[in-house]
C-alpha cells in the first residue's frame, strides 16, 4: 500500500464523477465481448483503446467547457471508430479536488551517495486536445474531422461530426466550453469540459448500464501536478534529469515546433525552460540537457519528421537522432540508457511494434550491439526506454508476439541489472519477469481510459506475469512519476509519487519492487 506523507499531506474533498476515459476507449480490429453482468471487455487480438484515445491526452482544461455528442446508428463500424476518436477528447467531469498547486507530495528521500545518481521517470505526459474554437467561426468542425479522419474516410468523418457532435458555447464570450459526443459503444456518451481552449476534464456515461454516472478519466490538473513535482525535484538536485517514455504532446496538426505548436509550447513553458542547465558532470558525459525522451506515437502524428521533438530537445541530434533514425543511447556514471522507437500506432492493433526508423529487426540488432558493448565495458546497469509496453493487463494491451523484445532483453539479466520503462497504456503496471524489471508508466497526465468499465483488464494467458502495482484490483485514476535511485553495487531503488484527485488522501508515495 502506498505510504502516506506526513505534514505535507492535506485532505481534500473530491466530487466523484464518471470518467471520460471510458468514452475514450473504443475497440477496433479485434473481438470484444461485453459481459453485461461484469461489464468487462475481452481483448482478442485487436485493440481496444478509443481510436481517438491517442488524441484525448493532448488537452487540458482551465475553464469549464463541454462538448456533447449524440449517438449515431448502433453497431455501425465506422461509428465505433469515430466514437473512439471522439472519446479521446476531454469530457465534462465533476468538480475537481482543491487545487493541487500548493501541495507538496513527493518523497524527499536522501540523495544517492557519492558515485550514485537519481532521475525522474515518467510517461504519457501529454494533455488532451487544444480547442480554441469560437461560435460561428467557419472552420468550427475542422478539428473533429481531422481527428476522426485518422481512422476513417474524410467524408464519413464529416458526416459523423455534423450529426453526432454537439458543441456548447459561452453566450457572452462565444468560446467553446463543452462538447458532448458518442464514445466507444452506442450507449456511451462522453463529455468534455473546455477552458481557454484546453480540455480540463473528460468523463463518460453509459446511459444503459450506469445512467447518470459520469466517470472522470482525465483532469488536466493531474498532469500539471506531475510536471511541477518533477521540475522541483530536478531544481533541488533530488533528480539529475528526466526520462520520458513518449507521448508528451497531442499531435502536429496545430503547429510543429516550440514556436508554433500549443502542445510543444506547453511542454517548453512548464517543463523544459524550468529545468536547470546541465552541470559539469553531465556535460563531461556528453549530456547537453536534462530531458531525454523516446519518441511516442503522438510525436509523429501529423509530424512525421519529428520537427517538434528536434525543436524542443535539439541536443538529441548529438546522439544521432534524425527524422530517419529515432533511436539512440548514452552512458552516465557507469549506467547505460537506450532509447528505442516502437511505432506510429495502428488502430487495428494499437500496441503493434510497427516502427520503420529503423524497423524492428534492425532495432533488435542494434540493441544487442549496445548491450554487448555495455557488458564488455563493465557496465552493470541498463535502462531501456520505448513507448509500447512489453507487458500489460489493461487498456491497449502489450506488444504482441513475435515482435515483443522480452526474450532478447531478458538474455542480459544474468550479467547486469536491466530495467525497461514503457508507457502507451494510460495507467501504471509493474512487472518483474525473468530478472528484468518493467515499469509501464502511463500516468503522467493523459486520459486514463483503462479505469473505464470494459477496459480495466484484458484476456491474458493463465500464466501471464502478475502486475505488482494494482495487484489484481481494477486500476484507478492516478497521476504519477517515479524517482529512480542508482547506486553502484546496490539494487536500484524505485519510489513512486502519486496524486489521486478523487481521494480523501490524494497524495502518497510507494516503494516499488520492495
C-alpha positions in Angstrom: 0.0 0.0 0.0 1.3 3.5 -0.7 2.6 5.1 2.4 1.1 8.4 3.5 3.1 11.6 3.5 3.3 13.4 6.8 2.9 17.1 7.4 2.9 17.9 3.7 -0.2 15.9 3.0 -3.6 17.6 3.1 -7.0 16.1 2.9 -9.2 17.4 0.1 -12.8 16.7 -0.6 -13.3 15.3 -4.1 -16.5 15.1 -6.0 -16.7 11.8 -7.7 -18.0 11.5 -11.2 -17.8 9.5 -14.4 -14.6 9.3 -16.3 -14.3 10.4 -19.8 -11.5 7.9 -20.1 -14.2 5.3 -20.6 -15.5 7.1 -23.6 -12.1 7.5 -25.0 -11.5 3.8 -25.3 -13.0 2.1 -28.3 -12.2 -1.3 -29.6 -11.0 -1.5 -33.2 -9.9 -4.5 -35.2 -10.4 -7.4 -32.7 -13.1 -9.4 -31.0 -14.5 -7.7 -27.9 -17.2 -9.4 -25.8 -19.0 -7.3 -23.3 -20.4 -9.2 -20.4 -23.4 -7.2 -19.1 -23.0 -8.5 -15.6 -19.3 -7.9 -15.1 -19.1 -5.0 -17.7 -15.8 -6.5 -18.8 -14.4 -6.5 -22.3 -12.3 -9.3 -23.5 -9.4 -8.5 -25.8 -8.9 -10.9 -28.6 -6.1 -10.0 -30.9 -7.3 -6.5 -31.7 -7.0 -3.2 -30.0 -9.4 -1.6 -27.7 -8.4 1.9 -27.0 -10.5 4.6 -28.4 -9.4 5.3 -31.9 -9.1 8.8 -30.8 -7.7 7.8 -27.4 -4.3 9.0 -28.5 -5.8 12.4 -29.2 -7.6 12.9 -25.9 -4.5 13.3 -23.9 -3.4 16.4 -25.7 -5.6 18.9 -24.0 -6.1 20.5 -20.6 -9.0 22.5 -19.3 -8.6 25.7 -17.4 -12.2 26.8 -17.6 -15.3 24.8 -17.9 -16.4 24.0 -21.4 -18.2 20.9 -22.6 -18.5 19.0 -25.9 -21.5 16.7 -26.3 -22.1 14.1 -29.0 -25.3 12.2 -29.8 -25.1 8.5 -30.7 -25.4 7.5 -34.3 -26.7 4.3 -35.6 -25.8 1.4 -33.2 -23.3 -1.2 -34.3 -22.1 0.9 -37.3 -18.4 0.0 -37.5 -17.3 3.4 -38.7 -19.3 5.0 -36.0 -17.5 2.9 -33.3 -14.2 4.2 -34.6 -15.4 7.7 -34.6 -16.8 7.4 -31.1 -13.5 6.1 -30.0 -11.7 9.0 -31.6 -14.1 11.5 -30.0 -13.7 9.8 -26.8 -10.1 10.9 -26.8 -11.3 14.5 -26.4 -11.6 16.0 -22.9 -15.0 15.4 -21.4 -17.1 17.1 -18.7 -16.4 15.9 -15.2 -17.4 16.6 -11.7 -15.8 19.3 -9.6 -12.1 18.6 -9.1 -10.4 18.4 -5.8 -9.0 21.5 -4.3 -6.1 22.9 -6.3 -3.1 20.7 -6.1 -0.7 23.5 -7.0 0.0 24.2 -3.3 0.5 20.6 -2.5 4.0 19.1 -1.9 3.7 15.4 -2.1 6.9 13.9 -3.4 9.1 11.8 -1.2 12.2 13.7 -0.4 14.4 10.7 0.2 18.1 11.3 0.9 20.3 11.8 -2.2 22.4 8.9 -3.5 25.8 8.5 -2.0 28.9 9.6 -3.9 29.0 7.7 -7.2 25.3 7.3 -7.4 22.6 9.5 -9.0 18.9 9.7 -9.4 16.5 10.6 -12.2 12.8 11.0 -12.7 10.9 8.5 -14.9 7.5 9.3 -16.4 5.4 8.7 -19.5 2.3 9.9 -21.4 2.5 13.4 -20.0 0.5 14.9 -22.8 -2.7 16.8 -22.1 -5.9 16.3 -24.2 -6.7 18.4 -27.3 -6.5 22.2 -27.6 -9.8 23.5 -28.9 -9.6 27.3 -29.2 -13.0 27.5 -31.0 -15.4 30.4 -31.3 -19.1 30.1 -32.0 -19.8 30.9 -35.7 -16.2 30.6 -37.0 -16.2 28.9 -40.4 -13.8 26.0 -39.6 -15.7 25.0 -36.4 -15.7 21.3 -37.1 -12.3 21.0 -38.7 -10.5 19.7 -35.5 -13.0 16.9 -35.1 -13.0 15.9 -38.7 -9.2 15.8 -38.7 -9.2 13.7 -35.6 -11.7 11.2 -37.0 -10.0 11.3 -40.3 -7.1 9.4 -38.9 -9.3 6.3 -38.6 -11.9 6.6 -41.3 -12.5 8.2 -44.7 -12.8 12.0 -44.5 -16.3 12.1 -45.9 -17.5 9.6 -43.3 -15.8 11.7 -40.6 -17.5 14.9 -41.8 -20.9 13.2 -41.7 -20.4 11.9 -38.2 -19.2 15.2 -36.8 -22.1 17.1 -38.4 -24.7 14.7 -37.0 -23.4 13.5 -33.7 -21.0 16.1 -32.1 -22.7 18.8 -30.1 -20.7 21.9 -29.1 -21.8 24.3 -26.5 -20.5 27.9 -26.3 -20.4 30.6 -23.7 -23.2 33.0 -24.5 -21.1 36.0 -23.7 -17.6 35.2 -24.8 -18.7 32.8 -27.6 -15.9 30.4 -26.5 -16.3 26.7 -26.7 -17.0 25.4 -23.2 -18.4 21.9 -23.6 -18.6 19.0 -26.1 -20.9 16.1 -25.9 -20.5 13.1 -28.2 -20.7 9.3 -28.6 -18.0 7.1 -27.3 -17.0 3.5 -27.8 -20.4 1.9 -27.8 -23.9 3.0 -28.7 -24.8 3.5 -25.0 -21.7 5.6 -24.0 -21.6 9.4 -24.1 -18.5 11.4 -23.5 -18.5 15.0 -22.2 -15.5 17.3 -22.5 -15.1 20.4 -20.4 -13.0 23.2 -22.1 -11.4 26.3 -20.6 -9.3 28.8 -22.5 -9.2 26.2 -25.3 -7.8 23.4 -23.3 -9.7 20.3 -22.3 -9.6 20.3 -18.5 -11.8 17.3 -17.7 -13.3 14.4 -19.6 -15.9 12.0 -18.4 -18.0 9.1 -19.8 -21.5 8.0 -19.1 -23.0 4.6 -20.1 -26.7 5.6 -20.4 -27.8 2.0 -20.3 -25.7 0.3 -17.7 -24.9 3.3 -15.4 -27.3 6.1 -16.3 -26.4 9.4 -14.6 -23.0 8.2 -13.6 -20.1 10.1 -15.2 -16.7 8.5 -14.7 -13.9 11.0 -14.8 -10.9 9.7 -16.7 -9.0 12.9 -17.3 -8.2 16.0 -15.3 -5.7 18.5 -16.6 -4.7 19.2 -13.0 -3.2 15.7 -12.7 -0.6 16.2 -15.4 0.2 19.7 -14.2 0.9 18.3 -10.7 3.3 15.7 -12.2 5.2 18.3 -14.2 5.5 20.7 -11.2 6.8 18.0 -8.9 9.4 16.7 -11.4 10.6 20.2 -12.0 11.0 20.8 -8.3 12.9 17.5 -7.9 15.4 18.4 -10.6 15.8 22.0 -9.4 16.5 20.8 -5.9 19.0 18.2 -7.0 16.8 15.3 -5.9 16.8 14.1 -9.6 19.6 14.7 -12.1 17.4 14.6 -15.2 14.1 13.4 -16.7 13.4 10.2 -18.7 10.1 10.3 -20.6 8.9 7.2 -22.4 7.0 9.1 -25.0 3.7 11.0 -25.8 4.5 14.4 -24.5 2.2 16.2 -27.0 -1.1 15.5 -28.8 -0.2 15.9 -32.5 1.3 18.2 -35.1 -1.9 19.4 -36.8 -1.9 22.7 -34.9 1.8 23.5 -35.3 5.1 21.6 -35.3 7.7 23.4 -33.2 8.0 25.1 -29.9 7.3 28.4 -31.5 4.0 27.4 -33.3 2.6 24.3 -31.6 0.5 24.9 -28.5 1.5 21.5 -27.2 5.2 21.8 -27.5 5.0 25.4 -26.2 3.2 24.0 -23.2 6.0 21.4 -22.7 8.6 24.1 -23.0 7.0 26.6 -20.7 6.0 24.1 -17.9 9.0 21.8 -18.0 11.9 22.4 -20.3 12.5 26.1 -19.6 12.3 25.5 -15.8 15.0 22.7 -15.7 18.5 24.0 -14.8 21.3 23.8 -17.3 23.3 20.6 -17.2 26.1 20.6 -14.7 29.8 19.9 -15.4 29.3 16.2 -14.6 26.6 15.8 -17.1 28.4 17.8 -19.8 31.5 15.7 -19.4 29.3 12.7 -20.1 28.0 14.4 -23.3 24.6 15.3 -21.9 23.7 18.8 -23.0 20.2 18.9 -21.5 18.1 17.4 -18.7 15.2 15.9 -20.6 15.6 12.7 -22.6 12.6 11.0 -24.3 11.8 8.1 -26.5 9.5 9.1 -29.4 5.9 8.0 -28.9 3.2 7.6 -31.5 1.8 11.1 -30.7 5.1 12.8 -31.5 4.8 11.6 -35.1 1.1 12.2 -35.7 1.0 14.9 -38.4 4.7 15.4 -37.7 6.5 12.5 -39.5 9.8 14.4 -39.5 9.7 14.9 -35.7 10.2 18.6 -36.1 8.6 19.1 -32.7 10.9 16.8 -30.9 14.0 18.2 -32.5 13.0 21.8 -31.8 12.2 21.1 -28.1 15.2 18.9 -27.4 17.7 19.7 -30.1 20.6 18.1 -28.2 19.2 14.6 -29.2 20.7 15.3 -32.6 24.1 14.8 -30.9 23.2 11.2 -30.3 22.3 10.6 -34.0 18.5 11.3 -33.8 17.2 12.4 -37.1 13.8 12.1 -38.9 15.1 8.8 -40.3 16.6 7.5 -37.1 14.6 7.7 -33.8 16.8 5.5 -31.6 19.9 6.5 -29.5 21.9 5.7 -26.4 24.2 7.3 -23.9 26.1 6.4 -20.7 26.1 8.2 -17.4 28.1 7.3 -14.4 28.5 3.7 -15.4 24.9 3.2 -16.4 23.7 2.7 -20.0 20.5 4.3 -21.3 19.0 3.0 -24.6 16.0 4.6 -26.3 14.1 2.7 -29.0 11.1 3.5 -31.3 8.1 1.3 -31.2 5.9 2.8 -33.9 3.3 5.3 -35.1 0.1 3.5 -34.0 -2.2 1.3 -36.0 -5.8 1.4 -34.6 -6.3 -2.2 -35.8 -3.5 -3.4 -33.4 -2.7 -0.4 -31.1 0.4 -1.8 -29.4 1.9 -3.4 -32.5 5.6 -2.7 -32.9 5.3 -1.2 -36.4 8.4 1.1 -36.3 10.1 1.9 -39.5 13.0 4.2 -38.5 14.6 1.7 -38.2 12.4 -1.4 -38.4 12.0 -3.9 -35.6 14.7 -6.4 -36.7 17.3 -3.6 -37.2 16.5 -2.2 -33.8 16.9 -5.5 -32.1 20.3 -6.0 -33.8 21.4 -2.5 -32.6 20.0 -3.2 -29.1 22.1 -6.4 -28.9 25.2 -4.5 -30.1 24.7 -1.7 -27.5 24.1 -4.2 -24.7 27.1 -6.4 -25.7 29.2 -3.2 -25.7 28.0 -2.2 -22.3 28.7 -5.6 -20.9 32.2 -5.7 -22.4 32.9 -2.3 -20.9 31.9 -3.4 -17.4 28.6 -1.6 -17.2 26.3 -3.4 -14.8 23.1 -1.4 -15.1 21.0 -0.6 -18.2 17.7 1.2 -18.7 15.9 0.6 -21.9 13.2 3.1 -22.8 10.4 2.8 -25.5 6.8 3.7 -25.7 4.7 0.5 -26.2 4.6 -1.9 -23.2 6.2 -5.3 -23.1 3.7 -6.4 -20.5 0.2 -5.0 -19.9 -3.0 -6.4 -18.4 -5.3 -3.5 -19.3 -6.2 -0.9 -21.9 -4.5 -1.3 -25.3 -2.5 -4.4 -24.1 1.1 -5.3 -24.7 3.3 -5.6 -27.8 2.1 -8.8 -29.5 4.4 -11.6 -30.5 6.5 -12.1 -32.5 7.7 -8.5 -32.2 7.9 -8.5 -28.4 11.5 -7.9 -27.3 11.3 -9.6 -23.9 13.4 -12.6 -24.7 16.3 -10.6 -26.1 16.2 -8.2 -23.2 16.0 -10.9 -20.6 19.0 -12.6 -22.0 21.2 -9.9 -20.4 19.6 -10.1 -17.0 22.1 -12.6 -15.7 25.0 -10.2 -16.4 23.5 -6.8 -15.4 20.6 -5.2 -13.8 18.1 -4.4 -16.6 15.1 -2.1 -16.3 12.6 -1.3 -19.0 10.5 1.9 -19.0 7.3 1.9 -21.1 4.0 3.8 -21.4 1.2 4.0 -24.0 -1.4 2.3 -21.8 -2.6 5.1 -19.6 -2.3 3.5 -16.2 0.6 2.1 -14.1 1.6 -1.5 -14.1 4.8 -3.0 -12.7 6.4 -6.4 -13.6 9.4 -8.4 -12.6 9.9 -11.1 -15.2 13.0 -13.3 -15.8 15.2 -10.9 -13.9 14.0 -7.8 -15.8 12.0 -5.0 -14.1 9.3 -3.5 -16.3 7.6 -0.2 -15.4 4.6 0.8 -17.5 4.3 4.5 -16.5 1.2 5.7 -18.3 0.0 8.0 -15.5 1.9 11.2 -16.4 -1.1 13.2 -17.4 -3.0 11.7 -20.3 -6.6 10.4 -20.2 -6.8 7.2 -18.2 -9.1 5.0 -20.2 -8.1 1.8 -18.5 -10.1 2.7 -15.5 -13.4 2.6 -17.5 -15.7 -0.4 -17.4 -14.6 -2.9 -20.0 -11.0 -1.6 -20.2 -9.8 -2.5 -16.7 -8.5 -5.9 -17.8 -7.9 -7.8 -21.0 -7.8 -11.6 -21.6 -4.3 -12.9 -21.0 -2.9 -16.5 -20.5 -3.3 -18.1 -17.1 0.5 -18.0 -16.6 0.8 -14.3 -17.5 3.1 -12.4 -15.1 1.3 -10.6 -12.3 1.0 -6.8 -12.1 2.8 -5.8 -8.9 1.2 -2.4 -8.6 -2.6 -2.8 -8.7 -2.2 -6.5 -7.7 -5.4 -7.8 -9.3 -7.6 -4.8 -8.5 -9.0 -2.6 -11.2 -6.8 0.5 -11.9 -7.9 3.8 -10.6 -7.4 7.4 -11.8 -3.9 8.3 -10.7 -1.2 10.7 -11.9 2.3 9.8 -11.0 6.0 9.5 -11.8 8.9 7.5 -10.3 12.2 8.7 -8.7 14.9 6.2 -9.6 18.0 6.0 -7.3 21.0 4.3 -8.9 23.9 3.2 -6.7 27.0 1.2 -7.8 26.9 -2.3 -6.4 23.4 -2.0 -5.0 19.9 -2.7 -6.3 18.2 0.2 -7.9 15.5 1.9 -5.8 12.2 3.0 -7.3 9.9 5.5 -5.4 6.6 6.3 -7.0 5.0 9.7 -6.1 1.3 9.8 -6.9 -1.8 12.1 -7.0 -5.3 10.7 -6.8 -7.6 13.8 -7.1 -10.7 11.8 -6.2 -9.3 10.5 -2.9 -9.7 11.9 0.6 -5.9 11.3 0.9 -4.9 12.4 -2.6 -1.1 12.3 -2.2 1.2 9.5 -1.4 4.4 7.5 -2.2 5.1 3.9 -2.7 8.4 1.9 -2.8 8.2 -0.4 -5.8 9.6 -3.9 -6.0 10.0 -3.9 -2.2 
